[in-house]
Amino acid sequence: MAPPPLASREAVREQRFNDVWTHELNDAFADIARYYDRANEIAALGLWSTFLRRFMQTVDIKPQQKVLDVCAGTNAIGIALLKREPTLDVHAMDRSAEMQTVGAQNAAALGFQIKSTIGDVHTLPFPDNHFDIVTLQFASRHLRVREVFTEILRVLKPGGHFHHSDMLRPRNPIVKNLYYAYLKTCLNFTSLIVGSSPAATKFKQYFIDALDLFYTAEELSIVLRELGFIEVTVDTVFHGMIGFHRAVKPASKG
């Protein structure tokens, strides 16, 4: 089934998934936190670290810059950036205290400090024009995208860069159907291997449904431009299954 038109996509997504986003998803991630990184590596057939490196290749950083990682999870992005440039001032925000607890442990084990904020990323508790770089990886399918991207635009400094990566809905219907079939199989296998709790296991169909109502790489580029970002570019892998977007806040904004 074709997704709704781009103009109404967010309204349809919210109507379909708001209860899950608001009341249920946090419990699932609280359970997933302790094995999140291992589960992703299994589900991605050992390519999870490769996807992270590919995403990091899109991010240009300079010493002393202030960085915000939105939906930071276990701090994989912040840690990867600090390995490249230890002078960065890295902030992480996530709604899951459990995920950020694991993330803080991961960072501390390497001698890094990442400043953590727990809360709803739809309302970022930071001043306007505050960050040089904002990143967001593998979370937008669970968010009201336009709200979060608008907040990211607000907190970026003029000329600041937004880097986004996520699983996307392939444009080609044959690729899409093969992708969904693989995901269903791999989610079942991964939950068995890592011993997912019922709170996490019941979301397997949700993950497919959320992806099916999400955006293609081209559609997400349009959304970014509509919200006011410029210099929007995207690289994709596996025929559009995963996309790496890069966008800039105009110097005249804010």
C-alpha positions as CSV (number, residue, x, y, z in Angstrom):
1,M,0.0,0.0,0.0
2,A,1.3,3.4,-0.9
3,P,1.9,5.8,2.0
4,P,-0.2,9.0,2.4
5,P,0.9,12.2,0.5
6,L,3.9,14.0,2.0
7,A,1.8,16.9,3.2
8,S,-0.3,14.7,5.4
9,R,2.3,12.1,6.3
10,E,3.1,13.4,9.8
11,A,-0.6,13.7,10.8
12,V,-1.1,10.1,9.7
13,R,2.0,8.8,11.5
14,E,1.0,10.6,14.7
15,Q,-2.6,9.3,14.5
16,R,-1.3,5.7,14.0
17,F,1.5,5.6,16.5
18,N,1.0,8.3,19.1
19,D,-0.1,5.9,21.8
20,V,3.0,3.7,21.2
21,W,5.3,6.7,21.1
22,T,3.8,8.3,24.2
23,H,3.0,5.4,26.5
24,E,4.8,2.2,25.4
25,L,8.1,2.8,23.5
26,N,10.0,3.9,26.6
27,D,9.4,0.6,28.3
28,A,10.7,-1.2,25.3
29,F,13.9,0.8,25.2
30,A,14.4,0.5,28.9
31,D,14.6,-3.3,28.4
32,I,16.6,-3.1,25.2
33,A,19.3,-0.8,26.8
34,R,21.4,-3.5,28.3
35,Y,21.8,-5.3,25.0
36,Y,21.0,-2.6,22.5
37,D,24.4,-2.4,20.8
38,R,24.8,-6.2,20.6
39,A,21.3,-6.6,19.1
40,N,21.9,-4.0,16.5
41,E,25.1,-5.7,15.4
42,I,23.3,-9.0,15.1
43,A,20.3,-7.6,13.3
44,A,22.6,-5.7,10.8
45,L,24.6,-8.9,10.2
46,G,27.8,-7.4,11.7
47,L,27.5,-4.2,9.7
48,W,26.3,-1.9,12.5
49,S,29.8,-0.5,13.1
50,T,30.2,0.0,9.4
51,F,27.0,2.1,9.3
52,L,28.3,4.2,12.2
53,R,31.7,4.8,10.4
54,R,29.8,5.7,7.3
55,F,27.7,8.2,9.2
56,M,30.8,9.7,10.9
57,Q,32.4,10.2,7.5
58,T,29.7,12.8,6.8
59,V,30.4,14.8,9.9
60,D,33.1,17.5,9.7
61,I,34.3,18.7,13.1
62,K,36.7,21.3,14.5
63,P,38.3,21.6,17.9
64,Q,36.2,23.0,20.7
65,Q,32.9,22.8,18.8
66,K,29.7,22.3,20.8
67,V,27.8,19.1,19.6
68,L,24.3,17.8,20.5
69,D,23.4,14.2,19.8
70,V,19.6,13.8,19.8
71,C,18.2,10.5,20.8
72,A,21.7,9.6,21.8
73,G,20.9,6.1,23.2
74,T,24.1,4.4,24.3
75,N,26.3,7.4,23.2
76,A,27.8,5.7,20.1
77,I,27.8,8.9,18.2
78,G,29.3,11.1,21.0
79,I,32.0,8.5,21.7
80,A,32.9,8.2,18.0
81,L,33.2,12.0,17.7
82,L,35.3,12.3,20.9
83,K,37.7,9.7,19.6
84,R,38.3,11.9,16.6
85,E,38.4,15.2,18.5
86,P,38.7,15.0,22.3
87,T,38.2,18.8,22.7
88,L,34.6,18.7,21.6
89,D,31.9,19.7,24.1
90,V,29.4,16.9,23.5
91,H,25.9,16.9,24.8
92,A,23.5,13.9,24.6
93,M,19.7,14.0,24.9
94,D,17.4,11.0,25.1
95,R,14.1,10.1,26.8
96,S,15.4,6.8,28.1
97,A,17.4,7.1,31.4
98,E,18.3,3.4,31.0
99,M,19.9,3.9,27.6
100,Q,21.8,6.9,28.8
101,T,23.0,5.1,31.9
102,V,24.6,2.5,29.6
103,G,25.9,5.3,27.4
104,A,27.5,7.1,30.4
105,Q,29.2,3.8,31.3
106,N,30.5,3.3,27.8
107,A,31.9,6.8,27.6
108,A,33.5,6.7,31.1
109,A,35.2,3.4,30.2
110,L,37.1,5.3,27.5
111,G,37.8,8.4,29.7
112,F,35.2,10.6,27.9
113,Q,32.6,12.8,29.5
114,I,29.3,13.4,27.7
115,K,26.8,15.8,29.2
116,S,23.4,14.0,29.4
117,T,19.9,15.4,29.4
118,I,16.9,13.1,29.9
119,G,13.7,14.4,28.3
120,D,11.4,14.7,25.3
121,V,13.5,15.6,22.2
122,H,10.4,17.3,20.7
123,T,11.2,20.2,23.0
124,L,14.9,20.7,23.3
125,P,15.9,22.5,26.5
126,F,18.7,24.5,25.0
127,P,18.9,28.2,23.8
128,D,18.6,29.3,20.2
129,N,21.8,29.3,18.1
130,H,23.6,27.1,20.6
131,F,25.3,24.2,18.8
132,D,27.7,23.9,16.0
133,I,26.6,20.4,15.1
134,V,23.5,18.3,15.8
135,T,23.4,14.6,15.1
136,L,20.4,12.2,15.0
137,Q,20.8,8.5,14.2
138,F,18.4,5.6,13.9
139,A,15.5,7.2,15.8
140,S,13.4,9.4,13.6
141,R,11.0,6.6,12.8
142,H,9.8,6.9,16.4
143,L,9.4,10.7,16.4
144,R,7.2,13.5,15.1
145,V,9.9,14.4,12.5
146,R,8.8,17.9,11.7
147,E,8.7,19.0,15.3
148,V,12.1,17.6,16.1
149,F,13.8,18.9,13.0
150,T,12.3,22.4,13.7
151,E,13.8,22.3,17.2
152,I,17.1,21.2,15.8
153,L,17.1,24.1,13.4
154,R,16.4,26.4,16.3
155,V,19.2,25.3,18.5
156,L,21.8,25.2,15.7
157,K,24.0,28.2,15.2
158,P,23.7,30.0,11.9
159,G,25.8,28.0,9.5
160,G,25.6,25.0,11.8
161,H,25.3,21.5,10.4
162,F,22.6,18.8,11.0
163,H,23.6,15.2,10.3
164,H,20.9,12.6,10.2
165,S,20.9,8.8,9.6
166,D,18.1,6.3,9.7
167,M,16.5,3.3,8.1
168,L,14.2,4.6,5.3
169,R,11.4,3.4,3.2
170,P,12.8,2.2,-0.1
171,R,11.2,3.8,-3.2
172,N,11.3,0.6,-5.2
173,P,8.4,-1.7,-4.2
174,I,10.3,-4.9,-4.9
175,V,13.2,-3.7,-2.7
176,K,10.8,-2.6,-0.1
177,N,9.0,-6.0,0.1
178,L,12.3,-7.9,0.3
179,Y,13.5,-5.4,3.0
180,Y,10.5,-6.0,5.1
181,A,10.7,-9.7,4.8
182,Y,14.3,-9.6,5.9
183,L,13.5,-7.4,8.9
184,K,10.7,-9.6,10.1
185,T,13.0,-12.6,10.0
186,C,15.9,-10.8,11.6
187,L,13.9,-9.2,14.4
188,N,12.6,-12.7,15.4
189,F,16.1,-14.1,15.3
190,T,17.6,-11.3,17.2
191,S,15.0,-11.2,19.9
192,L,15.6,-15.0,20.4
193,I,19.4,-14.6,20.6
194,V,19.5,-11.7,23.0
195,G,16.5,-12.9,25.1
196,S,14.2,-9.9,24.6
197,S,11.5,-9.4,27.2
198,P,7.8,-9.3,26.3
199,A,7.9,-5.5,26.4
200,A,10.4,-5.4,23.6
201,T,9.3,-8.4,21.6
202,K,5.7,-7.2,21.0
203,F,7.1,-4.2,19.1
204,K,8.5,-6.3,16.2
205,Q,5.4,-5.5,14.0
206,Y,5.5,-1.9,15.1
207,F,9.0,-1.5,13.7
208,I,7.8,-2.7,10.3
209,D,4.7,-0.5,10.3
210,A,6.6,2.6,11.4
211,L,9.1,2.1,8.6
212,D,6.3,1.6,6.1
213,L,4.8,5.0,7.0
214,F,8.2,6.7,7.1
215,Y,10.0,8.6,4.3
216,T,12.1,7.8,1.4
217,A,15.5,9.5,1.1
218,E,14.1,12.0,-1.4
219,E,11.0,12.7,0.7
220,L,13.1,13.4,3.8
221,S,15.3,15.8,1.9
222,I,12.1,17.7,0.9
223,V,11.0,17.9,4.5
224,L,14.3,19.3,5.5
225,R,14.2,22.0,2.8
226,E,10.6,22.8,3.7
227,L,11.6,23.5,7.3
228,G,14.3,25.9,6.2
229,F,17.5,23.9,6.0
230,I,19.8,24.5,3.0
231,E,22.5,22.6,1.3
232,V,20.6,19.4,1.9
233,T,22.4,16.3,0.6
234,V,21.9,12.6,1.1
235,D,23.8,9.4,0.5
236,T,22.1,6.0,0.6
237,V,23.1,2.4,0.8
238,F,21.2,-0.8,-0.1
239,H,18.9,0.9,-2.7
240,G,17.6,3.5,-0.2
241,M,17.2,1.3,2.8
242,I,19.5,3.5,4.9
243,G,20.2,7.2,4.3
244,F,22.8,9.7,5.5
245,H,21.4,13.3,5.3
246,R,23.4,16.5,5.8
247,A,21.9,19.9,6.1
248,V,22.9,23.4,7.1
249,K,21.1,26.2,9.0
250,P,21.1,29.4,6.9
251,A,23.2,32.3,8.2
252,S,20.0,34.4,8.2
253,K,18.1,32.1,10.4
254,G,17.7,32.8,14.1
